[in-house]
């Protein structure tokens, strides 16, 4: 319990280094027909840039974790793109395959943004993501290396599904474990859509009964979670391989390590 709370604090501090990126996003995303695919690893500051923009655009995407020492998806990146470099982005809707975080960010805004242009805040990323690197260090470099005890273990038949958003410290913990266990998953972004969404459920800026934005992505997500209250709680994990549905980051970590760990 104490160890998990330490992880939460580290993940929270890591999220704060982003200066608000990866928390809010559009309520009405331009979600493509075919799933976007991202080959990455949680602890990479370059990959973090892309995840922040995917949250801003509130796009769902498939994650194929490529931690250092990984044996499953790194070879696919080399086969498809010709080199081992991350992030590696695949859009089967257009046939595009991209390396370089800046190129991917510009592509996402062009094809899935509202104006087709990259906002200045995101077009002037420094060459080296020093701030994001600090965030990785603060987070204990979780999600960088594979758990060596599970090397060569086959991936589950179906993708796990995770609801969260980049800036959520609790979601960050789960993504780190999924990376270290080399478990592919579909990330369902549920970014905060307006100021009334800001803050955890019990400390939200807008007091009183929570009402999601009408027709927004969050409103459509609540029934999936089976929440009696009209509210969103992340992370939320569904494992279709076992029929498991879980809230609470600590419970999810224990499940993943028991089911797919050593």
N, C-alpha and C positions, 0 to 999 in steps of 0.2 A: 504494500500500500504506500509506504513512505517513498520507496524507490520510484513508484509510478508518479507520485506527486512531484518528485524532482524532475522527472521527464517532462511533465506538464509545464513546470516553470521554465525549463530550458526551451521548450517549444514555443512558449508564449514570448519569451525574450527574443527568440529567433524571428518570430512573426513581426515583432515591433521594429526590427531593423529594416523592414521593407517600407516603412513610412506610410502605411495604409494601403499599399498595393496588395491585391489578392484577397480582398474582403468583399467589396461591392461589385455589382455588375448589372447588366440590363435584365429587365424582367421578361423581355421578349426576344430571345436569341434567334439567330438565323441558323438553326441546327441543320446540317446537311443530311441527306438521305443515308449515305454510307458513313460508318463510324470513322472519325479521325483517329489516327494511330500515332502514339508518341513512344519512342524508344528512349529511355532516360533512366536516371537514378535520382532518388530523392535528395541526396546530399550535394548534387551538382549545382553551383550557383548559376551556371548558364541555363540549365534546365529549369531552374526556378523562374527565370525571366519569362519563359514560354508559359509555364503554368499560371503565372500571374495574369497574363493576357487572356488565356483560356477562361480564367475565372471572370475577368472583366467582361468578356463576351458571353459568359455563362454557357459555354459549350461543353457538352459531354464528349468524352473521348476514351479510347482504350489505351491502357498503359502496359507496356512490356518492359519490366524492370531489367536494367542492365548494370547491376552493381559490379564493382571491380572484383574480378575473380569469377564472375558469372559464366555459366556454361550454356545457357539456353538461347538467349536473344542477342547476345553480342555477335555471335557468328552470323545471325540473320542480317544484322546491320552491315557487317562486312560484305556479305553476299549481295545485298540490295544496293548499297551505296558505294562500296569500294574501299571504305576505310572505317576504322574504329574511332568514331567521334560522336559526341553526344551534346545536345539532343539530336535525334534523327526523327524527322517528321514525315508521315506518309498520309496523303489525302487521295483516297481511291476515287473520289468524286471528280477529280481533275487529272489524276495520274501524276501529281506532283510529289517529288521526294526531295526533302531539303535537310541540309546540315545548317549550322550557324544560327544561334539564337536570334540575332537581329533580322536575318532573312526570314525566319519563321514568323517572327512578330509582325513584320511588314506584310507578309502573305496573309496572315490571319485577319488583320485589319482590312486588307484589300478585298478579301473574299467574303468575310463574315461580319465585318463591322457595319455600322449604319451609314457611314459616309464614304467608305472605301479608302480613307486616308489614315495614316498613322498619327495619332495625337503627338504633339511636341514632347509631352512628358515621357512618351515611350520611344520616340524617334532619336532621342539624344542620350541613350544609354551609354555609359562609359565603356571603353573597349574591354576593360577587365572589371568584372562585377565584384569589387572589393567589399562593398557593404553586404552583399548576399553571401560572400565567403565568410565574413564575420558571423553571419547568421548560422551558417553550417557549423562553424567551430563552437558557437554558443550551444548549439543543439547536440553537442557531443559527437559530431560527425556521423550521426545515425543516418542510415540509408545510403552509405557510401560503399561498404564492402559486403560481400555475400556472407551469409552464415555458413561457414565451411562444413558444418555437420550435415548440411542438406545438399551438398554438391552432387550433381547428376540425378537428383530425384526428379521424377517426371512431374510435369505441371498437371493440375487437375483438369478434367475434361472440359469443364465450362468455366468461363471467366467469372471471378467473384465480382460483386458489385458494391461500390462504396459511394455513399452520398456525403458530400462535404464541400469545402472550398479551400483554396490555397492558404489563406491566412488563418484558418482555424487551427489553434495549437493542438487540439485533441485529434483533428484529422491528420495533422502532420505526424503525430506519433504512429498512427496506423499506417500511413503511407511508408514510413521508415521501415516498419516491420515487414510490410508486403514486399518492399524492395529487397531487404536482407534475405527473405525467404524465396525470392525470385518468383513471386506469385503474380501472374498477369491479372488485371482487373479492369473493370469499366468504372471510370470516375464520373459520377453524376454531379455536376456543379450545381449548388444551390446558393449562389452568391446573395448577399444582402442587397435588396432591390431599392431601398429608400432609407431615409434616416430613421424611420420608425422601427426598422429591423435591427438597428445597431445595438450591440450588447447581448450578453447571454439572456436566456428567457427570463430568469428571475431578476435581472438587473437592467432590462432594456430601457433605453432612453425615454420611450413613450410608455408611461404607466398605464395600468388597466388592462382590459382584455385585448389580446393581440388579434388583429385582423389582417390577413395577408392581402397584398395588392390584387385586386380583382383581375382575374385572367392571367396573372403572372405565373412564372415557373414555380415559385414557392407554393402557391395555392394548389397547383396541380400535383405537387409532390406530397403534400400532407396525407392524402388518402393512401398513397403507396406505403407510407410509414405506419399506417393504421393508428394514427394519433387521435385520441378522443378529443383532446384540446386542439383548436386550430393553431398549431404551432409547429415549428421545425426544430428538430434536435439532431445535431451531427456530432460525431460520425454515426452513420447507420450502415450496417453491413448486411448484405444478403449473400449467402453461399448456396447457389443452386445445386451444388454437388451433394450437399447434405441436408438441404432444406432449412438451414439455420438462419435466423433473423436476430440481429443484436444491435442494441444501443450501448452507450458507455464505452469509452476507449479502453479502460482497464479490462473489462469483460471481453472485448474484441481481441485485445492482445493475448490474453490467456487462451482464448479459443484458437487463434491462428497458430500459436506456438504448440499447443497440444495436438491440433489436427495436422499441421504441416511442418512443424519443427522437428527437432531431433527426437 
